[in-house]
Amino acid sequence: MRAGLRARRPTGRLATMADVVDAVDFLLRNRSVNAVELNVDEGWLLG
C-alpha cells in the first residue's frame, strides 16, 4: 500500500513527522504568517 501511495506523489515519498514538525516550527516562528493553510502532503494536491 505504501509503495502505491509513494508512486502517486511528485516527490516519491510520504510526509514524515519531521516534515510536520518543520512546518509547525515555521508557522510559530514567523509572526507575519497568519490565516494560512499549510499542506504538508509531499505534493499530493499537485497530482
matplotlib code that plots the C-alpha trace (Angstrom):
import matplotlib.pyplot as plt

x = [0.0, 2.8, 4.5, 1.4, 1.0, 4.6, 4.3, 1.4, 3.4, 5.5, 8.4, 8.1, 7.9, 5.5, 5.5, 7.2, 6.7, 9.8, 8.2, 5.1, 7.4, 9.3, 6.0, 4.7, 8.1, 7.9, 4.4, 5.2, 8.4, 7.0, 4.6, 3.9, 2.3, -1.3, -4.5, -2.6, -3.4, -0.1, -0.4, 2.3, 1.5, 4.6, 2.8, -0.5, -2.5, -0.4, -1.2]
y = [0.0, 2.4, 1.8, 2.7, 6.0, 6.9, 6.3, 8.8, 11.6, 14.0, 13.7, 9.9, 9.8, 10.2, 13.1, 12.3, 13.5, 15.7, 17.4, 18.2, 19.5, 21.7, 23.2, 23.9, 25.4, 27.7, 28.9, 29.5, 31.4, 33.7, 36.1, 37.7, 34.5, 34.2, 32.7, 30.2, 26.6, 24.9, 21.5, 19.0, 16.3, 15.9, 17.3, 15.3, 18.4, 18.9, 15.4]
z = [0.0, 0.9, -2.4, -4.2, -2.2, -2.8, -6.6, -6.8, -5.0, -7.2, -4.6, -4.5, -0.7, 2.1, 4.6, 7.9, 11.4, 10.9, 7.9, 10.1, 12.9, 10.5, 9.2, 12.7, 13.7, 10.6, 11.4, 15.1, 14.4, 11.7, 13.3, 9.9, 8.6, 9.6, 8.3, 6.2, 5.4, 5.1, 3.5, 4.4, 1.9, -0.3, -3.3, -3.1, -4.0, -7.1, -8.5]

ax = plt.figure().add_subplot(projection="3d")
ax.plot(x, y, z, "-o")
ax.set_aspect("equal")
plt.show()
